[in-house]
Amino acid sequence: MQTGSDTGQSFSLNVLQKENEQLKNRIHWLESILHHVPAMIYSYDNNNKSVTWCNDRLAETVGFTPAEMTGMGMEFFRHIMHPDDFKLAAVAQQSFLNNKEQFGGLARIRKKGEIDYRWLLGLEVPFTHDKNGRVVEIICAFLDLTNAIDTNVQLSEALNAIMRRQHESLFNKLTSREKDVLAMAVKGLNNKEIAHSLNLSRYTVETHRKNIRLKLKVRNTSELITIARKIGFE
C-alpha cells in the first residue's frame, strides 16, 4: 500500500526527471546554435595558445578536428594562417597578457591541404580568469569575408571609414609643429624647403618627419603621404 509520503516522493522524482529532460533539451538546443551560427567560434588558452573548444564550423573550415587543434597548440595557427599574418597570433596573446579588453582585425587562413587563403574578420575577448584576475581563456568569433559578402560597396565604405578613424586617432597624437611639417610634405616640399618655410634647421625637420612616421606607423614617405591625404591633407 502506497503512503502519502511515497506518493510525494514519486511526484518529486517525476518533476526532477522532467526538469532534467528539459534542461538536457535546452543544452542540446544551445549547442546546436553554436555549431550552426554563421561564424567560426572557439576558445583558447592564452598561456600556450592551444584551442580548448570550437564549433563545427571552424573544424569544417580549417580541416582539423578539435583534438588535433588542441594537440598542436600554437602550431595550429602557424599551419592555417598566412605567414604575414601569423605574427598577429602572438600579438593578440601578448595584448591579453597586458590586460587588453579586446583584440580584432583581419587575417588570412587556409584549409588543410588547400593552397588558396580566405579573409577572416575576427574579434577576441577574455573569457575566463584565474584567482588573481589574469586572463586564462580567450573566446573568439571569426567571419569569412571571402565568399559571404553580398554588399561589396558597403564593405569597402566600412573598411575605409574604420581606417580613416584610426588614422585620425593617430593624427591627433601629432604635435602642432609635426602637423605643419606633414602638411608641407604632402604638398611635395622637401626637408630643405620645409625648414626654410618654418624657420627650422634641416635636422629638426628630419627629426619631425621621423617622429611623424613612428606615430602614424608608416615605413616611408610614400605611405605617410597616402595616409595624410586620406585624413584630409591636400
Backbone as CSV, one residue per row, in Angstrom:
resi,resn,N_x,N_y,N_z,CA_x,CA_y,CA_z,C_x,C_y,C_z
1,MET,0.853,-1.194,0.000,0.000,0.000,0.000,0.889,1.245,0.000
2,GLN,0.607,2.158,-0.939,1.435,3.368,-1.084,0.960,4.443,-0.133
3,THR,1.883,4.981,0.634,1.547,6.020,1.611,1.604,7.386,0.945
4,GLY,1.153,8.407,1.665,1.206,9.769,1.148,2.625,10.231,0.952
5,SER,3.500,9.731,1.850,4.910,10.089,1.720,5.502,9.514,0.444
6,ASP,5.138,8.234,0.137,5.627,7.599,-1.084,5.130,8.341,-2.312
7,THR,3.865,8.750,-2.259,3.274,9.472,-3.391,3.990,10.795,-3.621
8,GLY,4.313,11.478,-2.505,5.006,12.760,-2.619,6.390,12.606,-3.191
9,GLN,7.101,11.541,-2.754,8.450,11.294,-3.258,8.420,10.951,-4.746
10,SER,7.397,10.142,-5.128,7.262,9.766,-6.537,6.986,10.995,-7.388
11,PHE,6.144,11.891,-6.886,5.811,13.114,-7.612,7.053,14.003,-7.768
12,SER,7.830,14.127,-6.677,9.036,14.956,-6.720,10.047,14.388,-7.700
13,LEU,10.182,13.051,-7.724,11.116,12.416,-8.636,10.704,12.644,-10.085
14,ASN,9.404,12.543,-10.336,8.901,12.777,-11.699,9.159,14.217,-12.133
15,VAL,8.980,15.146,-11.222,9.225,16.561,-11.524,10.694,16.786,-11.840
16,LEU,11.574,16.182,-11.017,13.005,16.331,-11.242,13.429,15.714,-12.573
17,GLN,12.870,14.551,-12.891,13.193,13.900,-14.156,12.732,14.742,-15.336
18,LYS,11.556,15.327,-15.200,11.036,16.181,-16.266,11.890,17.428,-16.434
19,GLU,12.283,18.048,-15.316,13.133,19.242,-15.376,14.495,18.908,-15.962
20,ASN,15.018,17.724,-15.599,16.310,17.293,-16.129,16.247,17.091,-17.637
21,GLU,15.151,16.497,-18.113,14.976,16.293,-19.543,14.855,17.622,-20.273
22,GLN,14.141,18.572,-19.687,14.013,19.899,-20.285,15.369,20.606,-20.344
23,LEU,16.154,20.427,-19.263,17.475,21.048,-19.216,18.386,20.463,-20.286
24,LYS,18.347,19.135,-20.464,19.162,18.488,-21.486,18.746,18.947,-22.883
25,ASN,17.448,19.087,-23.107,16.965,19.574,-24.404,17.414,21.011,-24.647
26,ARG,17.405,21.817,-23.588,17.839,23.212,-23.698,19.325,23.285,-24.041
27,ILE,20.145,22.466,-23.366,21.585,22.445,-23.629,21.851,21.996,-25.067
28,HIS,21.129,20.961,-25.508,21.293,20.468,-26.876,20.931,21.553,-27.888
29,TRP,19.884,22.300,-27.593,19.450,23.388,-28.490,20.506,24.488,-28.561
30,LEU,21.065,24.852,-27.405,22.090,25.894,-27.378,23.353,25.434,-28.103
31,GLU,23.744,24.184,-27.901,24.915,23.647,-28.604,24.674,23.643,-30.109
32,SER,23.452,23.318,-30.515,23.122,23.304,-31.937,23.271,24.700,-32.542
33,ILE,22.858,25.715,-31.785,23.001,27.103,-32.256,24.479,27.440,-32.448
34,LEU,25.315,27.085,-31.481,26.742,27.381,-31.562,27.387,26.731,-32.784
35,HIS,26.940,25.525,-33.129,27.540,24.815,-34.252,26.988,25.278,-35.600
36,HIS,25.798,25.908,-35.591,25.193,26.347,-36.847,25.292,27.855,-37.088
37,VAL,25.713,28.605,-36.072,25.834,30.050,-36.244,26.801,30.336,-37.395
38,PRO,26.529,31.328,-38.250,27.384,31.601,-39.417,28.685,32.303,-39.052
39,ALA,29.436,31.702,-38.150,30.730,32.249,-37.733,31.545,31.126,-37.133
40,MET,32.860,31.273,-37.175,33.770,30.319,-36.542,34.016,30.782,-35.112
41,ILE,33.610,29.970,-34.155,33.734,30.332,-32.743,34.629,29.321,-32.049
42,TYR,35.556,29.816,-31.254,36.416,28.912,-30.497,36.985,29.640,-29.288
43,SER,37.532,28.872,-28.367,38.227,29.444,-27.220,39.623,28.836,-27.178
44,TYR,40.568,29.584,-26.609,41.927,29.050,-26.479,42.561,29.504,-25.171
45,ASP,43.497,28.701,-24.705,44.263,29.018,-23.511,45.313,30.058,-23.893
46,ASN,45.260,31.210,-23.266,46.165,32.287,-23.674,47.607,32.042,-23.258
47,ASN,47.841,31.103,-22.349,49.209,30.831,-21.916,49.992,30.027,-22.947
48,ASN,49.339,29.019,-23.534,50.043,28.191,-24.522,49.411,28.253,-25.907
49,LYS,48.403,29.112,-26.063,47.758,29.333,-27.354,47.162,28.036,-27.928
50,SER,46.652,27.160,-27.068,46.036,25.924,-27.550,44.517,26.051,-27.509
51,VAL,43.853,25.570,-28.550,42.394,25.625,-28.642,41.788,24.720,-27.572
52,THR,40.827,25.244,-26.820,40.164,24.454,-25.776,38.768,24.006,-26.190
53,TRP,38.165,24.680,-27.148,36.844,24.299,-27.665,36.630,25.021,-28.986
54,CYS,35.860,24.413,-29.890,35.486,25.111,-31.123,34.157,24.563,-31.629
55,ASN,33.461,25.359,-32.427,32.229,24.867,-33.025,32.538,24.107,-34.310
56,ASP,31.525,23.422,-34.830,31.716,22.593,-36.020,32.167,23.407,-37.225
57,ARG,31.708,24.652,-37.323,32.033,25.473,-38.493,33.536,25.732,-38.589
58,LEU,34.190,25.952,-37.461,35.642,26.162,-37.511,36.344,24.887,-37.966
59,ALA,35.951,23.752,-37.391,36.577,22.482,-37.766,36.408,22.210,-39.261
60,GLU,35.215,22.495,-39.799,34.963,22.281,-41.221,35.787,23.238,-42.074
61,THR,35.956,24.472,-41.607,36.664,25.492,-42.376,38.155,25.207,-42.477
62,VAL,38.764,24.760,-41.373,40.213,24.577,-41.358,40.648,23.140,-41.642
63,GLY,39.711,22.183,-41.555,40.057,20.799,-41.868,40.783,20.053,-40.761
64,PHE,40.717,20.581,-39.524,41.315,19.904,-38.377,40.219,19.552,-37.373
65,THR,40.388,18.439,-36.671,39.443,18.098,-35.615,39.770,18.929,-34.382
66,PRO,38.804,19.099,-33.467,39.097,19.827,-32.229,40.278,19.239,-31.467
67,ALA,40.390,17.922,-31.435,41.501,17.284,-30.725,42.841,17.615,-31.381
68,GLU,42.864,17.651,-32.714,44.101,17.997,-33.424,44.503,19.431,-33.124
69,MET,43.535,20.336,-33.112,43.825,21.741,-32.823,44.441,21.879,-31.435
70,THR,43.843,21.211,-30.455,44.334,21.305,-29.080,45.753,20.760,-28.968
71,GLY,45.992,19.622,-29.594,47.303,18.997,-29.518,48.399,19.788,-30.197
72,MET,48.055,20.572,-31.218,49.064,21.333,-31.967,49.461,22.624,-31.273
73,GLY,48.624,23.142,-30.387,48.939,24.402,-29.721,49.113,25.538,-30.716
74,MET,50.171,26.337,-30.523,50.437,27.472,-31.401,50.686,27.038,-32.840
75,GLU,51.185,25.825,-33.035,51.471,25.339,-34.379,50.215,25.250,-35.235
76,PHE,49.071,25.082,-34.597,47.816,25.065,-35.351,47.631,26.384,-36.089
77,PHE,47.856,27.488,-35.393,47.695,28.803,-36.010,48.776,29.052,-37.059
78,ARG,49.983,28.562,-36.804,51.051,28.712,-37.783,50.693,27.964,-39.078
79,HIS,50.022,26.829,-38.916,49.702,25.988,-40.073,48.606,26.605,-40.935
80,ILE,47.609,27.235,-40.327,46.465,27.718,-41.113,46.593,29.176,-41.539
81,MET,47.411,29.968,-40.846,47.463,31.402,-41.120,48.514,31.739,-42.179
82,HIS,48.243,32.795,-42.932,49.206,33.309,-43.895,50.472,33.724,-43.136
83,PRO,51.661,33.430,-43.681,52.908,33.771,-42.973,52.989,35.233,-42.537
84,ASP,52.446,36.142,-43.356,52.495,37.559,-42.999,51.537,37.906,-41.861
85,ASP,50.559,37.032,-41.613,49.552,37.306,-40.588,49.772,36.509,-39.307
86,PHE,50.626,35.488,-39.369,50.811,34.621,-38.204,51.274,35.400,-36.978
87,LYS,52.063,36.441,-37.192,52.565,37.222,-36.054,51.427,37.819,-35.232
88,LEU,50.232,37.961,-35.846,49.087,38.511,-35.121,48.673,37.614,-33.965
89,ALA,48.903,36.306,-34.110,48.557,35.377,-33.031,49.344,35.705,-31.775
90,ALA,50.639,35.963,-31.941,51.482,36.305,-30.795,51.144,37.695,-30.264
91,VAL,50.809,38.611,-31.164,50.437,39.969,-30.743,49.171,39.933,-29.902
92,ALA,48.180,39.152,-30.339,46.937,39.020,-29.585,47.208,38.413,-28.211
93,GLN,48.034,37.370,-28.185,48.374,36.708,-26.923,48.987,37.698,-25.938
94,GLN,49.945,38.492,-26.402,50.607,39.466,-25.541,49.657,40.572,-25.120
95,SER,48.753,40.947,-26.018,47.790,42.009,-25.704,46.943,41.641,-24.492
96,PHE,46.507,40.375,-24.437,45.677,39.956,-23.307,46.499,39.745,-22.047
97,LEU,47.774,39.417,-22.196,48.656,39.368,-21.029,48.803,40.761,-20.440
98,ASN,48.658,41.780,-21.296,48.728,43.172,-20.861,47.357,43.747,-20.523
99,ASN,46.380,42.838,-20.325,45.030,43.207,-19.890,44.222,43.991,-20.922
100,LYS,44.495,43.776,-22.182,43.679,44.396,-23.222,42.278,43.785,-23.185
101,GLU,41.245,44.606,-23.388,39.870,44.138,-23.262,39.364,43.439,-24.509
102,GLN,39.931,43.739,-25.655,39.549,43.031,-26.872,40.624,43.221,-27.932
103,PHE,40.640,42.296,-28.887,41.610,42.366,-29.978,40.878,41.929,-31.234
104,GLY,40.972,42.720,-32.293,40.255,42.377,-33.515,41.011,42.785,-34.757
105,GLY,40.587,42.233,-35.886,41.211,42.607,-37.144,40.964,41.587,-38.232
106,LEU,41.740,41.715,-39.299,41.619,40.843,-40.459,42.835,39.929,-40.564
107,ALA,42.612,38.709,-41.026,43.706,37.770,-41.223,43.311,36.766,-42.300
108,ARG,44.330,36.143,-42.891,44.090,35.142,-43.928,44.381,33.744,-43.391
109,ILE,43.474,32.810,-43.683,43.706,31.417,-43.305,43.393,30.525,-44.507
110,ARG,43.863,29.287,-44.441,43.519,28.325,-45.480,43.238,26.964,-44.855
111,LYS,42.438,26.185,-45.544,42.071,24.854,-45.072,43.217,23.891,-45.308
112,LYS,43.356,22.911,-44.433,44.403,21.912,-44.571,44.330,21.251,-45.947
113,GLY,45.453,21.251,-46.657,45.517,20.632,-47.965,45.183,21.556,-49.119
114,GLU,44.739,22.787,-48.806,44.404,23.745,-49.857,45.499,24.786,-50.004
115,ILE,45.484,25.488,-51.144,46.502,26.493,-51.442,45.987,27.908,-51.199
116,ASP,44.748,28.150,-51.618,44.183,29.497,-51.543,43.799,29.868,-50.116
117,TYR,44.031,31.145,-49.797,43.653,31.681,-48.487,42.303,32.376,-48.575
118,ARG,41.633,32.478,-47.446,40.396,33.238,-47.362,40.550,34.287,-46.264
119,TRP,39.858,35.406,-46.433,39.955,36.515,-45.478,38.927,36.344,-44.366
120,LEU,39.398,36.522,-43.132,38.517,36.452,-41.974,38.541,37.772,-41.217
121,LEU,37.386,38.145,-40.688,37.266,39.293,-39.796,36.958,38.745,-38.413
122,GLY,37.814,39.034,-37.443,37.635,38.426,-36.127,37.690,39.394,-34.970
123,LEU,37.123,38.942,-33.861,37.164,39.710,-32.615,37.375,38.728,-31.470
124,GLU,38.305,39.047,-30.565,38.617,38.193,-29.438,38.431,38.972,-28.135
125,VAL,37.897,38.297,-27.103,37.704,38.923,-25.798,38.054,37.914,-24.701
126,PRO,38.472,38.390,-23.527,38.743,37.481,-22.414,37.494,36.690,-22.037
127,PHE,37.694,35.417,-21.670,36.576,34.534,-21.358,36.624,34.055,-19.904
128,THR,37.767,33.548,-19.468,37.919,33.129,-18.074,39.186,33.736,-17.484
129,HIS,39.211,33.835,-16.146,40.350,34.425,-15.435,40.750,33.512,-14.281
130,ASP,42.015,33.627,-13.852,42.448,32.871,-12.685,42.097,33.651,-11.416
131,LYS,42.474,33.111,-10.256,42.097,33.740,-8.987,42.749,35.098,-8.780
132,ASN,43.819,35.379,-9.569,44.491,36.675,-9.469,43.989,37.679,-10.502
133,GLY,42.967,37.266,-11.261,42.382,38.176,-12.243,43.061,38.168,-13.596
134,ARG,44.066,37.293,-13.767,44.766,37.220,-15.044,43.950,36.396,-16.048
135,VAL,44.004,36.808,-17.300,43.247,36.118,-18.342,43.786,34.710,-18.551
136,VAL,42.887,33.738,-18.592,43.264,32.350,-18.859,42.820,31.946,-20.255
137,GLU,41.522,32.072,-20.519,40.992,31.687,-21.824,40.459,32.894,-22.582
138,ILE,40.572,32.820,-23.886,40.044,33.839,-24.794,38.957,33.196,-25.643
139,ILE,37.887,33.917,-25.887,36.862,33.428,-26.803,36.886,34.283,-28.071
140,CYS,36.785,33.626,-29.206,36.959,34.305,-30.492,35.788,34.002,-31.427
141,ALA,35.466,34.977,-32.260,34.454,34.791,-33.308,35.021,35.361,-34.599
142,PHE,35.023,34.547,-35.657,35.558,34.958,-36.946,34.529,34.763,-38.051
143,LEU,34.425,35.763,-38.916,33.534,35.697,-40.072,34.362,35.572,-41.340
144,ASP,33.936,34.701,-42.236,34.618,34.518,-43.516,34.107,35.565,-44.494
145,LEU,34.995,36.484,-44.897,34.597,37.567,-45.804,34.777,37.203,-47.274
146,THR,35.437,36.095,-47.545,35.827,35.785,-48.917,34.642,35.602,-49.852
147,ASN,33.712,34.760,-49.452,32.583,34.463,-50.335,31.231,34.787,-49.711
148,ALA,31.245,35.374,-48.528,29.995,35.543,-47.796,29.457,36.973,-47.793
149,ILE,30.085,37.869,-48.545,29.644,39.254,-48.528,28.854,39.575,-49.790
150,ASP,27.600,40.001,-49.608,26.750,40.377,-50.736,26.646,41.889,-50.888
151,THR,27.326,42.610,-50.022,27.258,44.078,-50.055,28.670,44.632,-50.195
152,ASN,29.269,44.432,-51.354,30.667,44.802,-51.564,30.924,46.297,-51.409
153,VAL,30.013,47.117,-51.917,30.182,48.566,-51.825,30.200,48.991,-50.357
154,GLN,29.259,48.459,-49.588,29.180,48.805,-48.172,30.410,48.317,-47.410
155,LEU,30.904,47.139,-47.786,32.108,46.615,-47.138,33.295,47.541,-47.371
156,SER,33.443,47.985,-48.612,34.540,48.894,-48.945,34.419,50.202,-48.174
157,GLU,33.196,50.749,-48.126,32.975,52.001,-47.408,33.252,51.829,-45.910
158,ALA,32.820,50.683,-45.357,33.014,50.434,-43.924,34.493,50.361,-43.579
159,LEU,35.254,49.624,-44.384,36.686,49.491,-44.117,37.400,50.833,-44.266
160,ASN,37.003,51.606,-45.268,37.608,52.928,-45.450,37.310,53.835,-44.261
161,ALA,36.056,53.759,-43.758,35.668,54.600,-42.622,36.439,54.195,-41.362
162,ILE,36.596,52.884,-41.164,37.333,52.397,-39.999,38.786,52.856,-40.058
163,MET,39.407,52.692,-41.238,40.798,53.097,-41.382,40.951,54.601,-41.212
164,ARG,39.999,55.357,-41.738,40.065,56.815,-41.616,40.008,57.236,-40.148
165,ARG,39.125,56.615,-39.368,39.021,56.943,-37.944,40.303,56.583,-37.202
166,GLN,40.887,55.433,-37.568,42.135,55.039,-36.920,43.255,56.010,-37.248
167,HIS,43.327,56.415,-38.522,44.355,57.379,-38.929,44.159,58.711,-38.220
168,GLU,42.904,59.133,-38.092,42.614,60.402,-37.425,43.010,60.336,-35.952
169,SER,42.793,59.175,-35.344,43.182,58.992,-33.942,44.688,59.114,-33.790
170,LEU,45.426,58.518,-34.723,46.889,58.620,-34.689,47.324,60.056,-34.978
171,PHE,46.645,60.697,-35.927,46.977,62.066,-36.304,46.872,63.010,-35.102
172,ASN,45.887,62.742,-34.231,45.692,63.605,-33.065,46.842,63.518,-32.077
173,LYS,47.720,62.512,-32.249,48.883,62.386,-31.376,50.038,63.271,-31.832
174,LEU,49.921,63.836,-33.041,50.983,64.697,-33.553,50.969,66.052,-32.856
175,THR,52.140,66.629,-32.682,52.222,67.981,-32.139,51.831,68.977,-33.236
176,SER,51.623,70.213,-32.839,51.256,71.254,-33.790,52.334,71.428,-34.852
177,ARG,53.592,71.407,-34.455,54.694,71.561,-35.400,54.789,70.363,-36.338
178,GLU,54.552,69.169,-35.822,54.578,67.975,-36.665,53.476,68.034,-37.714
179,LYS,52.334,68.586,-37.341,51.242,68.736,-38.305,51.633,69.727,-39.413
180,ASP,52.343,70.780,-39.030,52.808,71.753,-40.027,53.764,71.086,-41.013
181,VAL,54.686,70.303,-40.493,55.662,69.612,-41.338,54.952,68.620,-42.250
182,LEU,53.980,67.903,-41.719,53.243,66.916,-42.509,52.475,67.597,-43.641
183,ALA,51.832,68.708,-43.341,51.067,69.428,-44.362,51.954,69.847,-45.521
184,MET,53.158,70.296,-45.234,54.071,70.724,-46.291,54.644,69.534,-47.052
185,ALA,54.860,68.438,-46.348,55.364,67.238,-47.017,54.340,66.720,-48.021
186,VAL,53.067,66.796,-47.666,52.004,66.361,-48.569,51.976,67.225,-49.827
187,LYS,52.321,68.492,-49.672,52.353,69.400,-50.834,53.577,69.167,-51.713
188,GLY,54.485,68.311,-51.266,55.641,67.969,-52.088,56.916,68.685,-51.723
189,LEU,56.919,69.459,-50.659,58.127,70.167,-50.255,59.138,69.198,-49.644
190,ASN,60.418,69.406,-49.952,61.451,68.564,-49.353,61.873,69.149,-48.009
191,ASN,62.764,68.464,-47.330,63.158,68.894,-45.987,63.781,70.282,-45.966
192,LYS,64.591,70.583,-46.974,65.237,71.884,-47.020,64.202,72.991,-47.186
193,GLU,63.210,72.765,-48.062,62.163,73.768,-48.300,61.272,73.938,-47.072
194,ILE,60.959,72.820,-46.409,60.138,72.895,-45.199,60.894,73.647,-44.106
195,ALA,62.176,73.369,-43.973,62.996,74.046,-42.964,63.024,75.554,-43.198
196,HIS,63.177,75.949,-44.455,63.206,77.380,-44.788,61.865,78.030,-44.489
197,SER,60.765,77.340,-44.853,59.440,77.905,-44.669,59.082,78.065,-43.193
198,LEU,59.490,77.112,-42.369,59.133,77.141,-40.953,60.240,77.720,-40.077
199,ASN,61.321,78.184,-40.712,62.451,78.771,-39.985,63.031,77.771,-38.981
200,LEU,63.246,76.550,-39.488,63.818,75.481,-38.668,65.087,74.972,-39.342
201,SER,65.879,74.231,-38.596,67.045,73.600,-39.213,66.585,72.357,-39.963
202,ARG,67.382,71.970,-40.940,67.026,70.773,-41.713,67.015,69.536,-40.809
203,TYR,67.922,69.481,-39.853,67.975,68.355,-38.924,66.683,68.271,-38.106
204,THR,66.163,69.419,-37.685,64.922,69.438,-36.895,63.754,68.904,-37.722
205,VAL,63.717,69.295,-38.988,62.643,68.817,-39.867,62.750,67.311,-40.051
206,GLU,63.952,66.819,-40.235,64.162,65.378,-40.393,63.695,64.622,-39.144
207,THR,63.985,65.214,-37.990,63.548,64.595,-36.731,62.030,64.574,-36.637
208,HIS,61.395,65.683,-37.016,59.928,65.742,-37.007,59.338,64.673,-37.926
209,ARG,59.904,64.531,-39.109,59.364,63.560,-40.069,59.550,62.131,-39.551
210,LYS,60.651,61.875,-38.891,60.868,60.553,-38.306,59.833,60.264,-37.226
211,ASN,59.575,61.260,-36.382,58.583,61.090,-35.322,57.177,60.917,-35.894
212,ILE,56.897,61.622,-36.970,55.583,61.502,-37.614,55.382,60.082,-38.136
213,ARG,56.410,59.548,-38.791,56.307,58.181,-39.327,56.088,57.167,-38.202
214,LEU,56.771,57.360,-37.084,56.617,56.450,-35.952,55.210,56.532,-35.369
215,LYS,54.697,57.737,-35.215,53.368,57.916,-34.623,52.254,57.417,-35.540
216,LEU,52.432,57.607,-36.860,51.412,57.166,-37.812,51.643,55.726,-38.274
217,LYS,52.721,55.111,-37.770,53.028,53.702,-38.038,53.183,53.412,-39.531
218,VAL,53.989,54.236,-40.191,54.283,54.022,-41.611,55.790,53.849,-41.773
219,ARG,56.187,53.228,-42.893,57.600,52.895,-43.091,58.355,53.908,-43.925
220,ASN,57.627,54.648,-44.786,58.319,55.575,-45.683,57.434,56.766,-46.004
221,THR,57.996,57.709,-46.764,57.283,58.943,-47.100,56.054,58.675,-47.960
222,SER,56.143,57.704,-48.851,55.024,57.381,-49.722,53.798,56.954,-48.916
223,GLU,54.001,56.063,-47.942,52.898,55.622,-47.087,52.390,56.783,-46.249
224,LEU,53.321,57.617,-45.790,52.965,58.770,-44.958,52.030,59.707,-45.715
225,ILE,52.374,60.021,-46.941,51.567,60.945,-47.738,50.206,60.338,-48.077
226,THR,50.180,59.032,-48.352,48.912,58.359,-48.653,47.952,58.460,-47.479
227,ILE,48.456,58.188,-46.281,47.604,58.263,-45.079,47.190,59.694,-44.814
228,ALA,48.112,60.627,-44.964,47.799,62.034,-44.711,46.667,62.518,-45.617
229,ARG,46.697,62.114,-46.867,45.639,62.518,-47.797,44.308,61.879,-47.449
230,LYS,44.342,60.646,-46.939,43.107,60.009,-46.503,42.492,60.734,-45.320
231,ILE,43.368,61.291,-44.464,42.881,62.042,-43.313,42.271,63.362,-43.754
232,GLY,42.785,63.932,-44.838,42.243,65.199,-45.301,43.275,66.220,-45.708
233,PHE,44.572,65.903,-45.579,45.616,66.818,-46.019,45.677,66.856,-47.533
234,GLU,45.760,68.005,-48.090,45.851,68.156,-49.552,47.064,69.015,-49.899
